Amino acid sequence: MPKTIFQCFIFLFFITNINAQTVREVKIVGYKKTKTAYLERFLCVYEGEELDSTKLRQDEQILRNLDLFSEVKPVISDTLGGCIVEYRLKERTTLIPIGKFGGADGVLTLQLGFIDYNFRGNGSIASAYYQYYDRHTFHAFIKTPYIKKTRWGYSVSILKQSTLEPVKFPEQDLRYKYDLYSLELLARYEFSFRNFIEFGIVPLYEKYSPENPDEAISEQAISIDTPKFLGKVLHTFERVNYFNEYRDGFFNFAFFEVSSAPEVDDNVFWKFQNTTAYFKRIRKRGNLALRLNIGISDNDYTPFPAFVLDNYINVRGAGDRVLRGSRELSFNAEYRHTVFERKIGAIQVVPFLDFAALSLSGQSFETIWQQKNQALFAGLGLRISIRQFSNTIIRLDISKDLRNTKNGFGFGIGQYF
């Protein structure tokens, strides 16, 4: 017993002594592309202060949450003039391909491109891709989270989007050719780490017309070419801790926009959407992931209401932009279980459930409860994580409609959410 008490005393003395040490120097090693100034802005341990083990653990997790490093290891070295804190990092490859391939009801969709999660070494994101969704789409994007040492950042997006959209008229259902050309300019301000607001304007040009004009019998089935102006505000609050392919915590994303087309009418259209996701690490190899999305918009009738039921957006297997509505409720759940894990990566098996419901434009909210305006799919997926590359998880999902006989599949890079 006296020996045990003595050992406890020595341990407590050692911990107290470590915390009382003065930090002589802070080093970050093991990275090449990332800029030192970008990493130093997130650290809580400073030279000249007493070493705090809580801040040390906080720094380790923050560096992990940047998702730029596959390994983060703080090492403390004692010297006569104080201790040296060294963060040893193993940098990921951040330039990776964008790839999606999927289908439902015999319709194939494709997306190819690239994305760099650490463009210019300062946490900027740059991407460009081509997408085939019945028609051809091109998109280029760059986001810089910080301008020098300020809390301000910006993003620029150029988009040419062409799709076939489902349009419901009282007399008939049609498919429309839809073309959108936009230039999005957003400013970004960070309140605290991963708590920020974005806002800006989007000049755009829209063009839509029936795919087969001879089939249109509704007087409302018109063609429109018009410039529009859109303003938007986005808020992101994230408290998710990253452990390679594992996640633990939650995030909330809120989005509001208003738009007008002065050459068509004087009406102002508005849209609000809120997405909340929750991740729970279950023991060593399990990860529960849940996502709830709620959206509302102006309910005046429009052939292109704000929300869409789609294979890639909310329901795996539902099909290619099969329904649009003015209100949306969707829920996604999956359990990611690791069946194989090594230092270079892991393989996960993922059972999942997807549900979405829309209320039709210009109609009452009750239409959201009609089964024809809903989709309910379940399925099984496979994930292959490659830890050397940022956000590189090869995803394969096979799904089945729980109410009908439809089946779907999807292949992509990155988790579904």
Residue pairs with C-beta under 8 A, 6 or more apart in sequence:
15 53
18 51
18 53
18 76
18 83
19 50
19 51
19 52
19 53
20 50
20 51
21 50
21 51
21 78
21 82
21 83
22 48
22 49
22 50
22 51
22 81
22 82
22 83
23 45
23 46
23 47
23 48
23 49
23 50
23 51
23 82
23 83
23 84
23 85
24 47
24 79
24 81
24 82
24 83
24 84
25 47
25 82
25 84
25 85
26 43
26 45
26 46
26 47
26 84
26 85
26 86
26 87
27 84
27 85
27 86
27 87
28 36
28 39
28 40
28 86
28 87
28 89
29 86
29 87
29 88
29 89
30 69
30 71
30 88
30 89
30 90
30 91
31 39
31 69
31 89
31 91
32 91
33 91
33 94
33 118
33 121
34 68
34 91
34 118
34 121
34 122
35 120
35 121
35 122
37 122
37 149
38 121
38 122
38 123
38 146
39 63
41 146
41 149
42 59
42 62
42 63
42 66
42 193
43 59
43 62
44 52
44 55
44 58
44 59
44 62
45 51
45 52
45 55
45 56
45 59
45 85
51 76
51 83
51 85
56 74
56 76
56 85
59 74
59 87
60 72
60 73
60 74
60 87
61 241
62 193
63 69
63 72
63 87
63 89
64 72
64 241
64 242
64 243
65 194
65 240
65 241
65 242
66 123
67 92
67 117
67 242
67 390
67 391
68 91
68 92
68 94
68 117
68 118
68 123
68 390
69 89
69 90
69 91
69 92
70 90
70 91
70 92
70 244
70 387
70 388
71 88
71 89
71 90
72 87
72 88
72 89
72 90
73 87
73 88
73 89
74 85
74 86
74 87
74 88
75 85
75 86
75 87
75 88
76 83
76 84
76 85
76 86
77 83
77 84
77 86
92 387
92 388
92 389
92 390
93 388
93 389
93 390
94 116
94 117
94 118
94 119
94 389
94 390
95 114
95 115
95 116
96 114
96 115
96 116
96 117
96 389
96 390
96 391
96 392
96 413
97 112
97 113
97 114
97 115
97 413
98 111
98 112
98 113
98 114
98 115
98 127
98 129
98 413
99 111
99 112
99 411
99 412
99 413
100 109
100 110
100 111
100 312
100 410
100 411
100 412
100 413
101 108
101 109
101 110
101 111
101 410
101 411
101 412
102 108
102 109
102 311
102 312
102 408
102 409
102 410
102 411
102 412
103 109
103 311
103 408
103 409
103 410
104 311
104 317
104 318
104 319
104 320
104 406
104 407
104 408
104 409
105 319
105 406
107 134
107 319
107 320
108 132
109 131
109 132
109 133
109 134
109 311
109 312
109 320
110 131
110 132
111 129
111 130
111 131
111 132
111 412
112 129
112 130
112 131
113 127
113 128
113 129
113 130
113 139
114 127
114 128
114 129
115 125
115 126
115 127
115 129
116 124
116 125
116 126
116 127
117 125
117 390
117 391
118 124
118 390
119 125
119 126
119 142
120 144
122 144
122 145
122 146
123 145
123 146
124 142
124 143
124 144
124 145
125 141
125 142
125 143
126 141
126 142
126 143
127 139
127 140
127 141
127 142
128 138
128 139
128 140
128 141
129 138
129 139
130 136
130 137
130 138
131 137
131 138
131 139
133 163
133 164
133 320
133 321
134 163
134 164
134 320
135 162
135 163
135 164
135 177
136 162
137 159
137 160
137 161
137 162
137 163
138 159
138 160
139 157
139 158
139 159
139 160
139 161
140 157
140 158
140 159
141 155
141 156
141 157
141 158
142 155
142 156
142 157
143 153
143 154
143 155
143 188
144 153
144 154
144 155
145 153
145 188
145 190
145 196
146 152
146 153
146 190
147 153
147 154
151 189
151 190
151 191
152 187
152 188
152 189
152 190
153 187
153 188
153 189
153 190
154 185
154 186
154 187
154 188
155 184
155 185
155 186
155 188
155 198
156 183
156 184
156 185
156 186
157 182
157 183
157 184
157 186
158 182
158 183
158 184
159 180
159 181
159 182
159 184
160 179
160 180
160 181
161 178
161 179
161 180
161 181
161 182
162 177
162 178
162 179
162 180
163 178
163 321
164 175
164 176
164 177
164 178
164 211
164 320
164 321
165 175
165 176
165 178
165 208
165 303
165 304
165 321
165 324
166 173
166 174
166 175
166 321
166 322
166 323
166 324
167 173
167 174
167 175
167 176
167 221
167 303
167 304
167 324
168 324
168 360
168 361
169 218
169 220
169 221
169 303
170 218
170 220
171 217
171 218
172 215
172 216
172 217
172 218
174 210
174 211
174 212
174 215
174 216
174 218
174 221
175 210
175 211
175 212
176 208
176 209
176 210
176 211
176 303
176 304
177 208
177 209
177 210
177 211
178 206
178 207
178 208
178 304
179 206
179 207
179 208
180 204
180 205
180 206
180 207
181 204
181 205
182 202
182 203
182 204
182 205
182 230
183 202
183 203
183 204
184 200
184 202
185 200
185 201
185 202
186 198
186 199
186 200
186 232
186 234
187 198
187 199
187 200
188 196
188 197
188 198
189 196
189 197
189 198
190 196
191 197
194 236
194 237
194 238
194 239
195 236
195 237
195 238
196 235
196 236
197 233
197 234
197 235
197 236
198 232
198 233
198 234
198 235
198 236
199 231
199 232
199 233
199 234
200 231
200 232
201 229
201 230
201 231
201 232
202 229
202 230
202 231
202 232
203 227
203 228
203 229
203 230
204 227
204 228
204 229
204 230
205 225
205 226
205 227
205 228
206 224
206 225
206 226
206 227
206 228
206 261
207 224
207 225
207 226
208 223
208 224
208 303
208 304
209 223
209 224
210 216
210 221
210 223
213 223
220 303
224 264
226 261
226 263
226 264
227 261
227 263
228 259
228 260
228 261
229 259
229 260
229 262
230 257
230 258
230 259
231 257
231 258
231 259
232 255
232 256
232 257
232 258
233 255
233 256
233 257
234 253
234 254
234 255
234 256
235 253
235 254
235 255
236 251
236 252
236 253
237 251
237 252
237 253
238 249
238 250
238 251
238 252
239 249
239 250
239 251
240 247
240 248
240 249
240 250
240 251
240 277
240 279
241 247
241 248
241 249
243 281
244 346
244 385
244 387
245 287
245 336
245 338
245 345
245 346
245 348
245 383
245 385
245 387
245 393
246 281
246 287
247 279
247 281
247 287
247 289
248 279
248 280
248 281
248 287
249 278
249 279
250 276
250 277
250 278
250 279
251 276
251 277
252 274
252 275
252 276
253 274
253 275
253 276
254 272
254 273
254 274
254 275
255 271
255 272
255 273
255 274
255 275
256 270
256 271
256 272
256 273
257 270
257 271
258 268
258 269
258 270
258 271
259 268
259 269
259 270
260 266
260 267
260 268
260 269
267 300
269 297
269 298
269 300
269 302
270 297
270 298
271 295
271 296
271 297
271 298
271 306
272 295
272 296
272 297
273 293
273 294
273 295
273 296
273 306
273 307
273 328
274 293
274 294
274 295
275 291
275 292
275 293
276 291
276 292
276 293
277 289
277 290
277 291
277 292
277 417
278 288
278 289
278 290
278 291
279 287
279 288
279 289
279 290
280 287
280 288
281 287
282 288
282 335
285 337
285 338
285 339
285 341
286 335
286 336
286 337
286 338
287 335
287 336
287 337
287 338
287 348
288 333
288 334
288 335
288 336
289 332
289 333
289 334
289 335
289 336
289 415
289 417
290 331
290 332
290 333
291 330
291 331
291 332
291 333
291 417
292 330
292 331
293 314
293 328
293 329
293 330
293 331
294 328
294 329
295 306
295 307
295 327
295 328
295 329
296 326
296 327
296 328
297 305
297 306
297 307
297 326
297 327
298 326
299 326
299 327
299 361
299 362
299 363
300 361
300 362
301 361
301 362
302 326
302 361
302 362
303 361
304 324
305 324
305 325
305 326
305 360
305 361
306 324
306 325
306 326
306 328
307 324
307 325
307 326
307 327
307 328
307 358
308 321
308 323
308 324
308 325
308 358
309 315
309 318
309 319
309 321
309 322
309 323
309 324
309 325
309 356
309 358
309 375
310 318
310 319
310 320
310 321
310 322
311 317
311 318
311 319
311 320
311 408
311 410
312 410
314 328
314 330
314 332
314 354
314 356
315 330
315 354
315 355
315 356
315 375
315 376
315 377
316 352
316 354
316 377
316 379
316 397
316 399
316 408
316 410
316 416
317 354
317 377
317 379
317 397
317 399
317 400
317 401
317 406
317 407
317 408
317 409
317 410
318 354
318 356
318 375
318 377
318 408
319 406
319 408
322 375
323 358
323 373
324 358
324 361
325 358
325 359
325 360
325 361
325 367
325 368
325 373
326 358
326 359
326 360
326 361
326 362
327 358
327 359
327 365
327 368
328 356
328 357
328 358
329 356
329 357
329 368
330 354
330 355
330 356
330 357
331 354
331 355
331 356
332 352
332 353
332 354
332 355
332 416
332 417
333 352
333 353
333 354
334 350
334 351
334 352
334 353
334 381
334 416
335 350
335 351
335 352
336 348
336 349
336 350
336 383
337 348
337 349
337 350
338 346
338 347
338 348
339 347
339 348
339 349
340 346
340 347
341 347
343 387
344 386
344 387
344 388
345 384
345 385
345 386
345 387
345 388
346 383
346 384
346 385
346 387
347 382
347 383
347 384
347 385
348 382
348 383
348 384
348 385
349 380
349 381
349 382
349 383
350 380
350 381
350 382
350 383
350 397
351 378
351 379
351 380
351 381
352 378
352 379
352 380
352 381
352 397
352 399
352 416
353 376
353 377
353 378
354 375
354 376
354 377
354 378
354 379
354 399
355 374
355 375
355 376
355 377
356 374
356 375
357 368
357 369
357 373
357 374
357 375
358 368
358 373
358 374
359 365
359 366
359 367
359 368
359 373
360 367
360 373
367 373
368 374
371 403
375 401
376 401
376 402
376 403
377 399
377 400
377 401
377 402
377 408
378 399
378 400
378 402
379 397
379 398
379 399
379 400
379 408
380 397
380 398
381 395
381 396
381 397
381 398
381 416
382 395
382 396
383 393
383 394
383 395
383 396
383 415
384 393
384 394
385 392
385 393
385 394
386 392
386 393
386 394
391 413
391 414
392 413
392 414
393 413
393 414
393 415
394 413
395 410
395 411
395 412
395 413
395 414
395 415
395 416
396 409
396 410
396 411
397 408
397 409
397 410
397 411
397 416
398 407
398 408
398 409
399 407
399 408
399 409
399 410
400 406
400 407
400 408
401 407
401 408
